[in-house]
Amino acid sequence: MTQKQIFVLSFFILLAVISMQLFGIFSFFMNPLLWAVILTMVVYPLYVPLLKALKGRHHLASGLMVLFVFILTAGPMVYFSGTLVKESILFYQVVSRWVTEGQHELLLKGLMESPFGSLWNKIVEKQLL
């Protein structure tokens, strides 16, 4: 092997190693970047007529689109979070009533007689061995 061939081979090996390291660094950002590309492709057809309606004012059109996308994504999250909190409070109240009235024993008995109860017993038996 000549010196030039060794240099070319070492260059490509070093390039492959650095590329793998670079991919390892950027792999954490691939998921958000993919979602950004998807949102851009979905929202851009709405941006073009808005830009024409605002007579070419790019900053205002961009700001309105960012606000629109934020409301479109954050709105359902806020709604479902509120619903989850309400349902959690209702669940806590129902379970508290069951415990104070002694109905939790009936629930446990019914649960242990169901297929889940037999599965639970098998899991507990394996852990005790």
N, C-alpha and C positions, 0 to 999 in steps of 0.2 A: 504494500500500500504506500502510495506516495504521500508527501506532506499535504498536498492540496486535497486529496481524498479524505485524509484524516480530519482536516479542517472542516470540510463540507459535512462529513458524518457527525462530527461533534457539534457543529452548528445546528443541524436538524434535531439531534438528540436534546440539546439545550432548548431549542424552540418548542419541542413537544413537552418537555418538563415544565417550562414556563407557561405554556398554554393550559396545561392541566391545572396548575396552581391558580391561574387567572380564572378558569372556569369554576374552581372550588370557591373562590372569593365571590364571584358574581352569581353563583347558583342560589344564594340566599335571596337575591333580588329578582329572580326570574318570575316567580309567581305574581308579585305586585306589578312588574313590568308587563306581563301578559295581560293582566286585568286592565292596565292603563291602555294598552293597544286595543283591546276589545271595546272599552268605553269610548275611545277616540273614534273607532270605526262606526259605532252606533250613533254617536252624537254629532259627528261632523256633518251629516246631511241636514241636520237642524241648524247648524251654525252658519252655513252658507246663506240661506234666506234671511237669517237674523242680521248678518253682516250687511246684506244689501238693504234691508229695512232701516238699519242705523247709518246708512250712507258711508260705509267704509270705516267706521270708527272701531278699530280692532280691539282696543282695550276694553271698551264698554261691552262689546259683543262677547269677548272672552270672559269678562267678569260675570255677565248674566248667564253664560253657559256653565261656568263653575258653580254658581249659585243654584242653577237648575239641577245639575248632577248631584250636588250635595243634598238638596232637598229630596231628590229622587232616591238616593241611597240611605240617607240618615233618617228620613221620615218613617219608613217601615221598621227600621231598627228601634226607634224610640217607641213606636206603637206596640210592637211585639214585646219589648222589654216591660212596658207598663202592664200589658196583659199578663205576662209571666209573673210579675209582682202581685197583681190582684189574685191570680189563681193560687199562688203560693200562700198568701194570707188566708184565703178561703180553705185551702187544704189544711193549714195549721189549725184553724178554728174547728173544722170537722174532726180532725184527729184528737184534738184536746177534748172535745165533747165526748168522743168515744171512750177515751181513757177515764174521764171523770165519771161516766155512767157505767163503766165496766164492760162495754161492748167490744173492747179490744180483744178479749178472750175468745169471743165468738168468731171474730175475724181471723185470729191466729189459728183457731181450730179448723175453720173452713179452708184456710190456706194450706195447712199441713195435710189435709185430706185430698188436696188437689194434686195434679202431676208435679207442680212446683215443689210441693212438700216432700214428695219422694225423691226428687232431684236434690233438694236441700239435705235430706238425710244421707244420701249417697256421698255428697261432698263432705259433710261433717264426719262421716265414718272414715273416709280416706285420710282426712287430716288428723284424726285421733290415732291412726295406726302408725 
